[in-house]
C-alpha cells in the first residue's frame, strides 16, 4: 500500500515538474518576444527621427507650395464654358507631403480630406478659385450621367449625425431629405445630374465618395493633365478616370 502511494506521489510530482518547466519556458519565450518588440520599436523610432535639415527642407517645400498657389491665382482664370455641364466631380489624387497648411485648408473646405476622396460641385467662380488653389492635388471634370448614377448607387453613403450610413433605405432618405422633395436614391441622382434647386443640400447629405486607387491612369504627377500630368481639368476625360476608380 505504501509503495503504491509512493508511486502515485512520484507520478504527480513529475506532472507538476513538467508543467512548471513548460510554464517557465513559455514565460522565457514571452519575455524574449517582448524584448524583441521593444528593440524593434526603439529602432523604428530612431530611424524615423527627423534631422534638423529635414525640417528645413519640409518648411521650404511647403513655402514653395504656397508661392506656386499664389502664382496660379494670378494667372488668367479659365472661362466657364456654357456648352459644358456645370456639374464637376473633383477627385483628390495626392497626399499631404509638402502641402502648405493654406492649401490643406482649401482641400478640407472642399471635403477632400483623404487621397482618392471625390465630391460633386457646381462650377462657379468661387469653386474655380478653390480648384486653382489646390490644382496639383486634384483632378476634375464633367461626369456623365452613367458615372453619376453608378457613383451614387455603388459608392454612395449618407452623412447622418456625423455618421457614415449606406444609401440602402429609401425611408431613411425620405426621413432626412423629404422636406426638399428628395425621397429616394433616384431623386438624389436626378438632383445631382441636373444641378437641381436642392443641389447644395443633397451634396451636403452625401458623404464624400471613397474611390479605388486605379491600376493605371495616374502617374503620381502634380503636373497639369493638359501638359501630360495628372492634375487639374480633364473636362469630359474625367469619365475615363472615374471608370478606373469606381
Buried (B, 14 or more C-beta within 10 A) or exposed (E): EEEEEEEEEEEEEEEEEEEEEEEEEEEEEEEEEEEEEEEEEEEEEEEEEEEEEEEEEEEEEBEEBBEBBEEBEEEEEEEEEEEEBBBBBBBBBBEBEBBBEBBBEBBEEBBBEEBBBBBBBBBEEEBBEBBBBBBBBBBBBBBBBEBBBBBBEEBBBBBEEEEEBEBEEEEBBBEBBEEBEBBBBBBBBBBBBEBBEBBBBBBEBBBBBBBEEBEEBBEEBBEBBEEEBBBBBBBEBBBBBBEBBB
